[in-house]
């Protein structure tokens, strides 16, 4: 019987539009490894079990921020979502799809592979 591997990694790059005036916090919920860079700075470095999946981001002065999101999936059900809130607390809310823009090629690949 052949062994079927279901592990994969994914890297998405694009722009993140932030609704906050000042600093904000971002949290990546993932079943495995996740790394997030904003404007080239690593904000979330949760590549290994037990790593923090939260980070604080200084204000972007109303400009879109370049993002690079790396995701590593091992086994089981793949799960990844981003949440944010204003610095200092408050309720975490899911980053809406409209806040993220990616290159057309990336979108096409993700849509073809995952049907989203």
N, C-alpha and C positions, 0 to 999 in steps of 0.2 A: 504494500500500500504506500503510495507517495506521501511525503510530508508536505502539507500546505502551510506556507508561512503567510501570516497576515500582518506582519510588521512593516511599517513604512515611515518615511519622514517627509515633511512638507515645508517649503519655505515660501512665504508670501511677502511681497513688497508693494508699497503704495504710499498713499497719503491718509492721515488721520485728521479729521476736523474736530476740534475740541470746543465744547460749548462753555467751558469754565473761564472766568476772567483771570483767576489766579492759579496757584498750584493745584494739582489734583492727584489722586491716588488711582492706580489701576491694578486690577487683579485678574490673573489668568486662571481659569478653572480648566484643568486638563487631567485626563486619566494617566498620563505619562509625562514625558519631558516637554517643556515649553520655554522658549526664550523670546523676549521682546526687546527690540531696540527702537528708540524714538530719537530722531535727528542724530543718529549714530551712537547714542549713549545707551548702554545696556540698562534697562529699567527692571526687567524681570529675568532672573536667571535660575529657572527651576528645571534644569536638565536632569538632575538626579533625584531619586526619592528623598523626601525630607527637605528639599530646597524650598526657599520662599517663592511664592508665586505672586507676590505683591511688590509694588514699587511706587515711589513718589516722583512726580514729574513737575518740574518748574514750569511757569507759564510760557505759553507759546506766542504770547502777544497777538492773539487772534489770527495767526497764520497757520495753515495746515502744516502738520508735522510729518516728516518722512518716517515710515514705519517698516520694520522687517520683523516678521513673525516666523519663528522656527518651531515646528511641532514634531515630536517623535512619538509614534504609537507602537506599543509592543504587542499585546494580545488582548482579546476581549473586545468590548464595544469601544470604538473611538469616540472621544468626547473632548470638545474644546470650546470655550466661550470666554469672552472678555467682559469685565464689569468695571465701572468707574464710579467715583464720587468726588466731591470737592474735598480738598485737604482739610483735615481736622475732624472728619467724621461725616455722619449722615448715612443715608441708606445707599447700598450698592445698587446700581442699575446696570442692566446689560447695555453694552455699547451697541447702538443701533447700526444696522447694515449701512444706512445712509451716511454714517460718519466715516466709513472706510471706502476708499477707492483704490483699486488695484489696476495693474496693466491689463489690457484686454486679453493678452495671451494667457495670463494667469487665470482670469475668470473663465476662459474657454476650457482650460485644462481641468479646473475644479468642477465645472458644470458637467463636463464629459465623464469624469471619473466618479463623481458622487451624486450627480443628478440634482444639484441644488442651484 
